[in-house]
Amino acid sequence: FGRATGIDLPDEIPGIVPSRIWKAFVKGELWYEGETLNFSIGQGALAVTPIQIVRMISAIANNGEMVQPYLVKKIGIVDIRQAKTKSLNFSPLTIDAIKEGLKKVVQEEGTGKRANVEGLSIAGKTSTAQAGVGKISHGWFAGFAPFDDPKLAVVVFLEHGGKGGLNPAQIAGEIFKEAKKDNLL
């Protein structure tokens, strides 16, 4: 986060990963300890893009290997992109713990249960991002399937869409259901 992914789209923005130095430089203000707590749950000044989120969830699905995203791989017979990966350098135990938690969010009675599809093991995470005083929150769902042999990573972002466990999770579930029906998973 805080860096462009390098996807082949113009004008990609890097987002914001707030810190003491960032706040002092950009806002001219001191950092408060409560901001560290807010940041740890994705609140406050943290700003990410949907492509950064899908890259993150796919890195977890790929056991810590972050893949370079692209839209166009080939034009005719000419390879435009080569698959590039970068390791997150997380221990296998850490990756396994994260994956198990993500699986429970969808498969058990977690906030992502609306993404569940019968006969398909899905892992994911919901999020609700504040949109400002008096505004409806933004809703997110990010996930991958199948759990044991991931083939598809999905992110759903609904601007002013409310809680991530409601419509975003349900839309992701429909995407997974269609992918399963089309034998993509």
Backbone as a printed PyTorch tensor [residue, N CA C, xyz], in Angstrom:
tensor([[[  0.8420,  -1.1750,   0.0000],
         [  0.0000,   0.0000,   0.0000],
         [  0.8850,   1.2350,   0.0000]],

        [[  0.3440,   2.3190,  -0.4980],
         [  1.1150,   3.5540,  -0.5490],
         [  2.0160,   3.6580,  -1.7670]],

        [[  1.9460,   2.6680,  -2.6550],
         [  2.7350,   2.6650,  -3.8910],
         [  1.8360,   2.2180,  -5.0340]],

        [[  2.1050,   2.7480,  -6.2080],
         [  1.3700,   2.2930,  -7.3870],
         [  1.7220,   0.8270,  -7.6480]],

        [[  0.7620,   0.0640,  -8.1560],
         [  1.0060,  -1.3580,  -8.4340],
         [  1.7620,  -1.5620,  -9.7350]],

        [[  1.7180,  -0.5620, -10.6250],
         [  2.3610,  -0.6950, -11.9240],
         [  1.4560,  -1.3110, -12.9680]],

        [[  0.1500,  -1.3960, -12.6640],
         [ -0.7880,  -1.9400, -13.6490],
         [ -0.7390,  -1.0750, -14.9140]],

        [[ -1.0350,  -1.6700, -16.0390],
         [ -0.9460,  -0.9590, -17.3110],
         [ -2.1810,  -0.0810, -17.5670]],

        [[ -2.3760,   0.8710, -16.6880],
         [ -3.4050,   1.8960, -16.8050],
         [ -2.7490,   3.2510, -16.5290]],

        [[ -3.1780,   4.2950, -17.2210],
         [ -2.5840,   5.6030, -16.9660],
         [ -3.0760,   6.1950, -15.6460]],

        [[ -2.2620,   7.0310, -15.0580],
         [ -2.6370,   7.8440, -13.8950],
         [ -2.9900,   7.0540, -12.6390]],

        [[ -2.3730,   5.8950, -12.4530],
         [ -2.6230,   5.1430, -11.2170],
         [ -2.1130,   5.9490, -10.0340]],

        [[ -2.9050,   6.0040,  -8.9670],
         [ -2.4800,   6.7160,  -7.7710],
         [ -1.9580,   5.7250,  -6.7360]],

        [[ -1.0120,   6.1640,  -5.9010],
         [ -0.4130,   5.2340,  -4.9440],
         [ -1.2240,   5.0050,  -3.6740]],

        [[ -2.1790,   5.8770,  -3.3760],
         [ -2.8810,   5.7800,  -2.1080],
         [ -2.0600,   6.4200,  -1.0080]],

        [[ -2.4840,   6.2370,   0.2350],
         [ -1.8100,   6.8580,   1.3810],
         [ -1.6470,   5.8330,   2.4930]],

        [[ -0.4440,   5.7180,   2.9980],
         [ -0.1880,   4.9640,   4.2120],
         [  0.2950,   5.9930,   5.2340]],

        [[ -0.5790,   6.3980,   6.1530],
         [ -0.2260,   7.4700,   7.0800],
         [  0.8400,   7.0390,   8.0820]],

        [[  1.6180,   8.0060,   8.5110],
         [  2.6570,   7.7880,   9.5320],
         [  2.9070,   9.1190,  10.2360]],

        [[  3.7260,   9.0800,  11.2560],
         [  4.0900,  10.3220,  11.9570],
         [  4.7040,  11.3300,  10.9920]],

        [[  5.6410,  10.8430,  10.1730],
         [  6.3350,  11.7310,   9.2340],
         [  5.3560,  12.2600,   8.1900]],

        [[  4.5130,  11.3930,   7.6340],
         [  3.5250,  11.8210,   6.6420],
         [  2.6350,  12.9220,   7.2110]],

        [[  2.1090,  12.7180,   8.4300],
         [  1.1830,  13.6920,   9.0140],
         [  1.8770,  15.0250,   9.2890]],

        [[  3.1030,  14.9590,   9.7680],
         [  3.8450,  16.2010,  10.0280],
         [  4.1190,  16.9510,   8.7240]],

        [[  4.5120,  16.2230,   7.6970],
         [  4.8710,  16.8450,   6.4240],
         [  3.6390,  17.3390,   5.6600]],

        [[  2.6040,  16.5050,   5.5580],
         [  1.4320,  16.8310,   4.7410],
         [  0.4360,  17.7240,   5.4820]],

        [[  0.1950,  17.4130,   6.7440],
         [ -0.8350,  18.1390,   7.4860],
         [ -0.2640,  19.1750,   8.4600]],

        [[  1.0460,  19.0690,   8.7510],
         [  1.6410,  19.9930,   9.7170],
         [  1.1190,  19.7660,  11.1230]],

        [[  0.7690,  18.5120,  11.4290],
         [  0.1890,  18.1800,  12.7240],
         [  0.9530,  17.0360,  13.3790]],

        [[  0.7610,  16.9090,  14.6990],
         [  1.3530,  15.7990,  15.4320],
         [  0.5160,  14.5380,  15.2580]],

        [[  1.1640,  13.4040,  15.3850],
         [  0.5210,  12.0920,  15.3280],
         [  0.1180,  11.7130,  16.7460]],

        [[ -1.1000,  11.2340,  16.9180],
         [ -1.5810,  10.7990,  18.2210],
         [ -1.6300,   9.2770,  18.2700]],

        [[ -1.4000,   8.7170,  19.4500],
         [ -1.3680,   7.2630,  19.5930],
         [ -2.6660,   6.6110,  19.1180]],

        [[ -3.7910,   7.2810,  19.3030],
         [ -5.0700,   6.7470,  18.8310],
         [ -5.0950,   6.5560,  17.3200]],

        [[ -4.2930,   7.3340,  16.6020],
         [ -4.2170,   7.1810,  15.1510],
         [ -3.5480,   5.8640,  14.7720]],

        [[ -2.6230,   5.4050,  15.5990],
         [ -1.9910,   4.1020,  15.3640],
         [ -3.0420,   3.0050,  15.4760]],

        [[ -3.9150,   3.1020,  16.4660],
         [ -4.9880,   2.1190,  16.6260],
         [ -5.9420,   2.1760,  15.4310]],

        [[ -6.3310,   3.3660,  15.0270],
         [ -7.2100,   3.5290,  13.8680],
         [ -6.5830,   2.9210,  12.6240]],

        [[ -5.3180,   3.2060,  12.3910],
         [ -4.6050,   2.7110,  11.2180],
         [ -4.5540,   1.1830,  11.2150]],

        [[ -4.4010,   0.5790,  12.3900],
         [ -4.2710,  -0.8770,  12.4720],
         [ -5.5250,  -1.6080,  12.0020]],

        [[ -6.6640,  -0.9260,  11.9920],
         [ -7.9000,  -1.5520,  11.4990],
         [ -8.3490,  -0.9340,  10.1730]],

        [[ -7.4540,  -0.2020,   9.5190],
         [ -7.7640,   0.3420,   8.1950],
         [ -8.5890,   1.6110,   8.2190]],

        [[ -8.6120,   2.3060,   9.3230],
         [ -9.3710,   3.5500,   9.4300],
         [ -8.4200,   4.7430,   9.4080]],

        [[ -8.9720,   5.9230,   9.5690],
         [ -8.1500,   7.1280,   9.5660],
         [ -7.7750,   7.5320,   8.1510]],

        [[ -6.5390,   7.9810,   7.9810],
         [ -6.0990,   8.5400,   6.6950],
         [ -5.6380,   7.4850,   5.6880]],

        [[ -5.6780,   6.1990,   6.0390],
         [ -5.2930,   5.1480,   5.1010],
         [ -6.1910,   5.2090,   3.8610]],

        [[ -5.5850,   5.2170,   2.6820],
         [ -6.3480,   5.2440,   1.4300],
         [ -5.7290,   4.2380,   0.4670]],

        [[ -6.5390,   3.2620,   0.0400],
         [ -6.0740,   2.2180,  -0.8770],
         [ -7.0300,   2.1410,  -2.0650]],

        [[ -6.5390,   1.5310,  -3.1330],
         [ -7.3580,   1.3720,  -4.3350],
         [ -7.8430,  -0.0760,  -4.4310]],

        [[ -8.9140,  -0.3150,  -5.1690],
         [ -9.3750,  -1.6950,  -5.3450],
         [ -8.3040,  -2.6140,  -5.9400]],

        [[ -7.4840,  -2.1200,  -6.8620],
         [ -6.4360,  -2.9750,  -7.4480],
         [ -5.3860,  -3.3310,  -6.3820]],

        [[ -5.1070,  -2.4260,  -5.4500],
         [ -4.1830,  -2.7500,  -4.3580],
         [ -4.7770,  -3.8240,  -3.4460]],

        [[ -6.0760,  -3.7440,  -3.1990],
         [ -6.7370,  -4.7320,  -2.3420],
         [ -6.7680,  -6.1000,  -3.0100]],

        [[ -7.1080,  -6.1640,  -4.2950],
         [ -7.1380,  -7.4670,  -4.9670],
         [ -5.7240,  -8.0360,  -5.0720]],

        [[ -4.7300,  -7.1820,  -5.2130],
         [ -3.3400,  -7.6610,  -5.2330],
         [ -2.9650,  -8.2360,  -3.8690]],

        [[ -3.4140,  -7.5910,  -2.8060],
         [ -3.1280,  -8.0670,  -1.4520],
         [ -3.7970,  -9.4170,  -1.1850]],

        [[ -5.0940,  -9.5290,  -1.5340],
         [ -5.7990, -10.7830,  -1.2580],
         [ -5.2350, -11.9140,  -2.1060]],

        [[ -4.8020, -11.5960,  -3.3310],
         [ -4.2180, -12.6460,  -4.1760],
         [ -2.8490, -13.0600,  -3.6540]],

        [[ -2.1260, -12.1340,  -3.0270],
         [ -0.8350, -12.4940,  -2.4310],
         [ -1.0250, -13.4870,  -1.2860]],

        [[ -2.0670, -13.3090,  -0.5100],
         [ -2.3620, -14.2760,   0.5510],
         [ -2.7540, -15.6150,  -0.0770]],

        [[ -3.5990, -15.5810,  -1.1000],
         [ -4.0040, -16.8150,  -1.7920],
         [ -2.8020, -17.5320,  -2.3950]],

        [[ -1.7980, -16.7730,  -2.8380],
         [ -0.5880, -17.3210,  -3.4670],
         [  0.5290, -17.5860,  -2.4550]],

        [[  0.1650, -17.7790,  -1.2070],
         [  1.1320, -18.0980,  -0.1400],
         [  2.2270, -17.0600,   0.0050]],

        [[  1.8660, -15.7900,  -0.1260],
         [  2.8040, -14.7020,   0.1210],
         [  3.5070, -14.1650,  -1.1070]],

        [[  3.1380, -14.6540,  -2.2870],
         [  3.7450, -14.1610,  -3.5280],
         [  2.8230, -13.1150,  -4.1600]],

        [[  3.3200, -11.8970,  -4.2520],
         [  2.5580, -10.8000,  -4.8300],
         [  2.8240, -10.7430,  -6.3350]],

        [[  1.7560, -10.7770,  -7.1270],
         [  1.8590, -10.8120,  -8.5810],
         [  1.6750,  -9.4060,  -9.1460]],

        [[  2.4480,  -9.0920, -10.1730],
         [  2.3070,  -7.8260, -10.8850],
         [  0.9990,  -7.8460, -11.6820]],

        [[  0.0700,  -6.9250, -11.4230],
         [ -1.1870,  -6.9390, -12.1750],
         [ -1.0280,  -6.3410, -13.5700]],

        [[ -1.8370,  -6.8280, -14.5010],
         [ -1.8650,  -6.2670, -15.8480],
         [ -3.2220,  -6.5520, -16.4720]],

        [[ -3.5830,  -5.7510, -17.4460],
         [ -4.8360,  -5.9490, -18.1600],
         [ -4.6300,  -6.6730, -19.4740]],

        [[ -3.5200,  -6.3710, -20.1500],
         [ -3.2470,  -6.9610, -21.4570],
         [ -1.9710,  -7.7810, -21.3560]],

        [[ -2.0800,  -9.0750, -21.6580],
         [ -0.9150,  -9.9460, -21.6390],
         [ -0.3080, -10.0700, -23.0240]],

        [[ -1.1630, -10.2160, -24.0420],
         [ -0.6760, -10.4040, -25.4080],
         [ -1.4570,  -9.5390, -26.3810]],

        [[ -0.7720,  -9.1130, -27.4020],
         [ -1.4120,  -8.5040, -28.5550],
         [ -0.9740,  -9.3650, -29.7350]],

        [[ -1.9280, -10.1360, -30.2600],
         [ -1.5770, -11.1190, -31.2910],
         [ -0.6760, -12.1720, -30.6770]],

        [[  0.5020, -12.3360, -31.2370],
         [  1.4540, -13.3170, -30.7080],
         [  2.5510, -12.6760, -29.8580]],

        [[  2.4670, -11.3600, -29.6770],
         [  3.4990, -10.6290, -28.9350],
         [  3.1280, -10.5770, -27.4630]],

        [[  4.0170, -11.1450, -26.6160],
         [  3.8390, -11.0680, -25.1690],
         [  4.1280,  -9.6520, -24.7010]],

        [[  3.1500,  -9.0150, -24.0750],
         [  3.3160,  -7.6570, -23.5690],
         [  3.8820,  -7.7000, -22.1550]],

        [[  3.3860,  -8.6140, -21.3400],
         [  3.7750,  -8.7000, -19.9330],
         [  4.3440, -10.0760, -19.6160]],

        [[  5.2830, -10.0860, -18.7550],
         [  5.7920, -11.3270, -18.1850],
         [  5.3590, -11.3530, -16.7230]],

        [[  4.9720, -12.5100, -16.2350],
         [  4.5520, -12.6340, -14.8370],
         [  5.7150, -12.2970, -13.9180]],

        [[  5.5000, -11.3130, -13.0670],
         [  6.5070, -10.9190, -12.0880],
         [  5.9060, -11.1180, -10.7030]],

        [[  6.6790, -11.6770,  -9.8160],
         [  6.2060, -11.8440,  -8.4480],
         [  7.2150, -11.2450,  -7.4840]],

        [[  6.7180, -10.9420,  -6.3050],
         [  7.5550, -10.4180,  -5.2290],
         [  7.0520, -11.0570,  -3.9380]],

        [[  7.9500, -11.6050,  -3.1580],
         [  7.5520, -12.2740,  -1.9260],
         [  7.2900, -11.2580,  -0.8210]],

        [[  6.2360, -11.5080,  -0.0650],
         [  5.9480, -10.6910,   1.1120],
         [  6.8550, -11.0530,   2.2810]],

        [[  7.5710, -12.1690,   2.1660],
         [  8.4730, -12.6560,   3.2170],
         [  7.7490, -12.9090,   4.5380]],

        [[  6.5190, -13.4010,   4.4540],
         [  5.7940, -13.8350,   5.6380],
         [  6.1150, -15.3070,   5.8450]],

        [[  6.1630, -15.7260,   7.0780],
         [  6.4020, -17.1400,   7.3450],
         [  5.1980, -17.9540,   6.8930]],

        [[  5.4140, -19.2150,   6.5350],
         [  4.2830, -20.0730,   6.1690],
         [  3.2220, -20.1610,   7.2730]],

        [[  3.6510, -20.1300,   8.5390],
         [  2.6870, -20.1720,   9.6420],
         [  1.8070, -18.9280,   9.6490]],

        [[  2.3930, -17.7780,   9.3660],
         [  1.6240, -16.5330,   9.3170],
         [  0.6220, -16.5720,   8.1700]],

        [[  1.0710, -16.9790,   6.9930],
         [  0.1780, -17.0660,   5.8300],
         [ -0.9650, -18.0340,   6.1210]],

        [[ -0.6540, -19.2050,   6.6860],
         [ -1.6910, -20.1920,   6.9980],
         [ -2.7080, -19.6440,   7.9950]],

        [[ -2.2400, -18.9140,   9.0060],
         [ -3.1510, -18.3360,   9.9990],
         [ -4.0730, -17.3050,   9.3560]],

        [[ -3.5210, -16.4600,   8.4830],
         [ -4.3390, -15.4660,   7.7870],
         [ -5.3700, -16.1590,   6.9010]],

        [[ -4.9240, -17.1590,   6.1440],
         [ -5.8430, -17.8740,   5.2510],
         [ -6.9700, -18.5510,   6.0230]],

        [[ -6.6440, -19.1840,   7.1260],
         [ -7.6740, -19.8420,   7.9340],
         [ -8.6780, -18.8260,   8.4610]],

        [[ -8.1820, -17.6600,   8.9060],
         [ -9.0850, -16.6050,   9.3680],
         [-10.0030, -16.1300,   8.2550]],

        [[ -9.4420, -15.9530,   7.0610],
         [-10.2370, -15.5200,   5.9070],
         [-11.2880, -16.5630,   5.5300]],

        [[-10.9310, -17.8200,   5.6580],
         [-11.8810, -18.8970,   5.3630],
         [-13.0470, -18.8600,   6.3500]],

        [[-12.7410, -18.6530,   7.6140],
         [-13.7840, -18.6060,   8.6420],
         [-14.7380, -17.4350,   8.4400]],

        [[-14.2390, -16.3210,   7.9100],
         [-15.0890, -15.1540,   7.6600],
         [-16.2440, -15.5180,   6.7300]],

        [[-15.9850, -16.3950,   5.7540],
         [-17.0060, -16.7630,   4.7720],
         [-17.6780, -18.0860,   5.1170]],

        [[-16.9060, -19.0920,   5.5020],
         [-17.4320, -20.4450,   5.6800],
         [-18.1670, -20.6410,   7.0020]],

        [[-17.7760, -19.9150,   8.0040],
         [-18.4620, -20.0210,   9.2930],
         [-19.3630, -18.7960,   9.4200]],

        [[-19.8870, -18.5350,  10.5480],
         [-20.8370, -17.4340,  10.6920],
         [-20.1270, -16.0840,  10.8500]],

        [[-19.2080, -15.7950,   9.9250],
         [-18.5000, -14.5210,   9.9450],
         [-19.2240, -13.4540,   9.1430]],

        [[-18.6170, -12.2850,   9.0500],
         [-19.2450, -11.1590,   8.3650],
         [-19.3430, -11.3600,   6.8550]],

        [[-18.5880, -12.3180,   6.2890],
         [-18.6050, -12.5560,   4.8510],
         [-19.4720, -13.7120,   4.4150]],

        [[-20.3460, -14.1920,   5.2750],
         [-21.1370, -15.3930,   4.9590],
         [-22.0270, -15.2140,   3.7340]],

        [[-22.3590, -13.9870,   3.3600],
         [-23.1830, -13.7730,   2.1600],
         [-22.4160, -14.0770,   0.8750]],

        [[-21.0970, -14.2160,   0.9650],
         [-20.2860, -14.5800,  -0.2080],
         [-20.2120, -16.0850,  -0.3930]],

        [[-20.7130, -16.8360,   0.5720],
         [-20.6240, -18.2890,   0.5310],
         [-21.3960, -18.8590,  -0.6610]],

        [[-20.7900, -19.8430,  -1.3150],
         [-21.4140, -20.5380,  -2.4480],
         [-21.3590, -22.0310,  -2.1410]],

        [[-22.4910, -22.6930,  -2.2330],
         [-22.5400, -24.1180,  -1.9440],
         [-21.5880, -24.8840,  -2.8600]],

        [[-20.7950, -25.7710,  -2.2590],
         [-19.8630, -26.5970,  -3.0090],
         [-18.5640, -25.9060,  -3.3930]],

        [[-18.3250, -24.7130,  -2.8640],
         [-17.1030, -23.9720,  -3.1730],
         [-16.5400, -23.3870,  -1.8870]],

        [[-15.2740, -23.6360,  -1.6330],
         [-14.6310, -23.1100,  -0.4370],
         [-14.0210, -21.7470,  -0.7550]],

        [[-14.5800, -20.7120,  -0.1430],
         [-14.1790, -19.3220,  -0.3940],
         [-13.5860, -18.7390,   0.8790]],

        [[-12.5520, -17.9290,   0.7180],
         [-11.9550, -17.1850,   1.8270],
         [-12.0980, -15.7030,   1.5070]],

        [[-12.3240, -14.8740,   2.5120],
         [-12.4750, -13.4480,   2.2320],
         [-12.5290, -12.5870,   3.4640]],

        [[-12.6160, -11.2950,   3.2160],
         [-12.6670, -10.3100,   4.2980],
         [-13.6110,  -9.1970,   3.9020]],

        [[-14.4380,  -8.7870,   4.8390],
         [-15.3150,  -7.6490,   4.6250],
         [-14.6770,  -6.4080,   5.2370]],

        [[-15.1300,  -5.2540,   4.7830],
         [-14.6500,  -3.9950,   5.3560],
         [-15.7130,  -2.9300,   5.1600]],

        [[-15.7890,  -2.0520,   6.1230],
         [-16.6750,  -0.9020,   6.0470],
         [-15.8110,   0.3220,   6.2980]],

        [[-15.7030,   1.1890,   5.2990],
         [-14.8260,   2.3590,   5.3980],
         [-15.6510,   3.6260,   5.5760]],

        [[-15.2750,   4.4160,   6.5520],
         [-15.9780,   5.6610,   6.8140],
         [-15.8880,   6.5780,   5.5950]],

        [[-16.9950,   7.2660,   5.3150],
         [-17.0510,   8.1570,   4.1510],
         [-17.1980,   9.6180,   4.5500]],

        [[-17.2230,   9.9000,   5.8140],
         [-17.3850,  11.2800,   6.2850],
         [-18.6370,  11.4070,   7.1330]],

        [[-18.6960,  12.4670,   7.8920],
         [-19.8070,  12.6960,   8.8080],
         [-21.1140,  12.8060,   8.0250]],

        [[-22.0950,  12.0230,   8.4430],
         [-23.4090,  12.0740,   7.8320],
         [-23.5300,  11.3490,   6.5010]],

        [[-22.4780,  10.6780,   6.0580],
         [-22.5220,   9.9590,   4.7790],
         [-22.5400,   8.4580,   5.0390]],

        [[-23.1580,   7.7160,   4.1280],
         [-23.1750,   6.2580,   4.2240],
         [-21.7690,   5.7300,   3.9430]],

        [[-21.3340,   4.7720,   4.7230],
         [-19.9920,   4.1910,   4.5940],
         [-19.8120,   3.4850,   3.2570]],

        [[-18.5430,   3.2970,   2.8910],
         [-18.1980,   2.5090,   1.7110],
         [-18.0920,   1.0440,   2.1450]],

        [[-18.5670,   0.1310,   1.3130],
         [-18.5150,  -1.2920,   1.6320],
         [-17.5300,  -2.0230,   0.7270]],

        [[-16.7670,  -2.9260,   1.3190],
         [-15.7620,  -3.7130,   0.6000],
         [-15.9420,  -5.2020,   0.9000]],

        [[-15.5960,  -6.0160,  -0.0720],
         [-15.3710,  -7.4420,   0.1430],
         [-14.2070,  -7.8350,  -0.7540]],

        [[-13.2540,  -8.5590,  -0.1880],
         [-12.1340,  -9.1110,  -0.9680],
         [-12.0200, -10.5820,  -0.6190]],

        [[-11.8520, -11.4290,  -1.6460],
         [-11.7510, -12.8540,  -1.3700],
         [-11.1620, -13.6360,  -2.5250]],

        [[-10.9810, -14.9330,  -2.2780],
         [-10.4460, -15.8240,  -3.3120],
         [-11.0790, -17.1980,  -3.1980]],

        [[-11.0030, -17.9420,  -4.2920],
         [-11.5530, -19.3000,  -4.3390],
         [-10.8900, -20.0560,  -5.4740]],

        [[-10.9220, -21.3810,  -5.4240],
         [-11.2150, -22.1860,  -4.2400],
         [-10.0760, -22.0690,  -3.2120]],

        [[-10.4290, -22.3050,  -1.9790],
         [ -9.4870, -22.1110,  -0.8860],
         [ -8.2010, -22.9270,  -1.0620]],

        [[ -8.3230, -24.2050,  -1.4100],
         [ -7.1530, -25.0900,  -1.4880],
         [ -6.3230, -24.9480,  -2.7560]],

        [[ -6.9000, -24.3760,  -3.7980],
         [ -6.1930, -24.2100,  -5.0710],
         [ -6.7330, -22.9560,  -5.7610]],

        [[ -6.3770, -21.7630,  -5.2200],
         [ -6.9830, -20.5220,  -5.7010],
         [ -6.7960, -20.2800,  -7.1970]],

        [[ -7.9010, -19.8970,  -7.8270],
         [ -7.9200, -19.5830,  -9.2630],
         [ -8.4330, -18.1710,  -9.5190]],

        [[ -9.2000, -17.6200,  -8.5740],
         [ -9.8550, -16.3350,  -8.7790],
         [ -9.7960, -15.5030,  -7.5080]],

        [[ -9.3590, -14.2570,  -7.6570],
         [ -9.4190, -13.2760,  -6.5750],
         [-10.4120, -12.2010,  -6.9940]],

        [[-11.2240, -11.7630,  -6.0490],
         [-12.2870, -10.8030,  -6.3290],
         [-12.2420,  -9.6860,  -5.2950]],

        [[-12.4640,  -8.4680,  -5.7510],
         [-12.7090,  -7.3670,  -4.8290],
         [-13.9600,  -6.6400,  -5.3020]],

        [[-14.8360,  -6.3580,  -4.3550],
         [-16.0370,  -5.5770,  -4.6270],
         [-15.9720,  -4.3440,  -3.7400]],

        [[-16.0510,  -3.1860,  -4.3560],
         [-16.0780,  -1.9130,  -3.6340],
         [-17.3500,  -1.1810,  -4.0230]],

        [[-18.1930,  -0.8810,  -3.0450],
         [-19.4100,  -0.1260,  -3.2950],
         [-19.3080,   1.2200,  -2.5930]],

        [[-19.1130,   2.2520,  -3.3940],
         [-19.0430,   3.6000,  -2.8320],
         [-20.3820,   3.9170,  -2.1790]],

        [[-20.3380,   4.3060,  -0.9130],
         [-21.5380,   4.5840,  -0.1130],
         [-22.4830,   3.3830,  -0.1130]],

        [[-21.8940,   2.1780,  -0.1290],
         [-22.6790,   0.9490,  -0.1960],
         [-22.9710,   0.3050,   1.1350]],

        [[-22.6010,   0.9500,   2.2210],
         [-22.8930,   0.3990,   3.5370],
         [-21.9000,  -0.6700,   3.9580]],

        [[-22.3210,  -1.5530,   4.8080],
         [-21.4400,  -2.5660,   5.3920],
         [-20.9500,  -3.5690,   4.3440]],

        [[-19.6600,  -3.9160,   4.4440],
         [-19.0570,  -4.8580,   3.5020],
         [-19.6450,  -6.2450,   3.5620]],

        [[-20.1800,  -6.6270,   4.7080],
         [-20.7580,  -7.9520,   4.8540],
         [-22.1470,  -8.0850,   4.2380]],

        [[-22.6930,  -6.9890,   3.7460],
         [-24.0190,  -7.0540,   3.1380],
         [-23.8890,  -7.1160,   1.6130]],

        [[-24.1850,  -6.0490,   0.9040],
         [-24.1860,  -6.0840,  -0.5590],
         [-22.8380,  -6.4470,  -1.1870]],

        [[-21.7090,  -5.9000,  -0.7220],
         [-20.4360,  -6.3040,  -1.3550],
         [-20.1680,  -7.8040,  -1.2570]],

        [[-20.4150,  -8.3980,  -0.0970],
         [-20.1990,  -9.8470,   0.0580],
         [-21.1640, -10.6280,  -0.8320]],

        [[-22.3970, -10.1870,  -0.9100],
         [-23.3820, -10.8830,  -1.7470],
         [-23.0000, -10.7970,  -3.2260]],

        [[-22.5380,  -9.6280,  -3.6830],
         [-22.1150,  -9.4760,  -5.0770],
         [-20.9120, -10.3810,  -5.3560]],

        [[-19.9610, -10.4230,  -4.4300],
         [-18.8030, -11.3140,  -4.6010],
         [-19.2600, -12.7640,  -4.7000]],

        [[-20.2130, -13.1500,  -3.8630],
         [-20.7470, -14.5080,  -3.9270],
         [-21.3420, -14.8180,  -5.2910]],

        [[-22.0300, -13.8620,  -5.8780],
         [-22.6020, -14.0530,  -7.2210],
         [-21.4980, -14.2040,  -8.2660]],

        [[-20.4270, -13.4490,  -8.1200],
         [-19.2900, -13.5750,  -9.0440],
         [-18.6740, -14.9650,  -8.9260]],

        [[-18.4400, -15.4130,  -7.6950],
         [-17.8920, -16.7560,  -7.4860],
         [-18.8370, -17.8340,  -8.0320]],

        [[-20.1420, -17.6640,  -7.8110],
         [-21.1270, -18.6370,  -8.2950],
         [-21.0810, -18.7360,  -9.8250]],

        [[-21.0060, -17.6060, -10.5050],
         [-20.9430, -17.6040, -11.9690],
         [-19.6330, -18.2140, -12.4570]],

        [[-18.5330, -17.9090, -11.7870],
         [-17.2370, -18.4870, -12.1640],
         [-17.2640, -20.0030, -12.0000]],

        [[-17.8970, -20.4780, -10.9370],
         [-18.0310, -21.9290, -10.7250],
         [-18.8910, -22.5350, -11.8250]],

        [[-20.0120, -21.8870, -12.1280],
         [-20.9240, -22.3880, -13.1500],
         [-20.2330, -22.4480, -14.5230]],

        [[-19.3440, -21.5120, -14.7950],
         [-18.6090, -21.4670, -16.0680],
         [-17.3320, -22.3060, -16.0540]],

        [[-17.1840, -23.1350, -14.9960],
         [-16.0080, -24.0180, -14.8460],
         [-14.6850, -23.2760, -14.8310]],

        [[-14.6670, -22.0850, -14.2570],
         [-13.4320, -21.3280, -14.1210],
         [-12.7300, -21.6280, -12.8000]],

        [[-13.4430, -22.3130, -11.9110],
         [-12.8730, -22.6130, -10.5830],
         [-12.7430, -24.1110, -10.3830]]])
